[in-house]
């Protein structure tokens, strides 16, 4: 992951020649290990390329812009000539830091972000927007971004969005395949399971910062109990990683259910999440759990392919706002690197 190769910017020509730069990134989902990963356990995450972000960068004009997202679109100006923003967004913080490192803070840049990832749903929208924005600005200025620098810049933005971000989102939204993440480092994973991941949106935004702070308070209340819980979490994650590579879908599903119990103990599940999990399991899914920070956001289920229509229908019936599917074999073949190469990925009609 850390080899100093040139990162794709989603753009072939030098952006500076056209006066505009372009960058892309995609959503992610955490299979197992959210929250405990902040406290040092491993976690497993995979890219969701069908939900992507495109950012366009061009030289900034006189007036500074800072728009709130509407329909996933927003625009901001970065650069030292811009008045200090008391609540800068993660993408803007990441771009400001990039300009500072490149010694071009005096050249304001305007960035337009078009984000198809639903915001605040545990799918990595903040990291993906920051990644796409930094790539766009690098493209505009003809800068080479090595993966370590890009990760670092996205993490600067993520510290704003999460409070204290483990780094799993920054790694996963820039990765072409599934990763095992621990303490800042990501390793590619072997996928032997042949099944389908179904992501269901509760429709309710969740605050990662609030969820992470709540978990911290819970863990700090009883250190011994916290240690037991984190040991249990590590055991489940290690077992799930082995199941994933050995092709044991049923056992992987059980680990997901056990991890959901643990997340509920940490206080980040909700009645709606619980009912979506129950609905997916009732329709025959191997396993289901929340994914991301919780307190809203999304549920992730694992099911064998023939049962997917039933699982999706049950999730919709239980109130899911929308669902997406991702066959694990798309992860296996590395076909996730381009949205166009994953036709089986789809949203609900
Ligand atoms: O921002 P989200 O909802 O995708 O959550 C990220 C995962 C957490 O473990 C909850 C936080 C972190 O920084 O690892």
Boltz pocket constraint, residues with backbone or C-beta under 6 A from the ligand:
constraints:
  - pocket:
      binder: B
      contacts: [[A, 33], [A, 34], [A, 35], [A, 36], [A, 37], [A, 38], [A, 121], [A, 122], [A, 123], [A, 124], [A, 162], [A, 164], [A, 165], [A, 166], [A, 167], [A, 168], [A, 169], [A, 208], [A, 212], [A, 291], [A, 292], [A, 293], [A, 294], [A, 297]]
      max_distance: 6.0
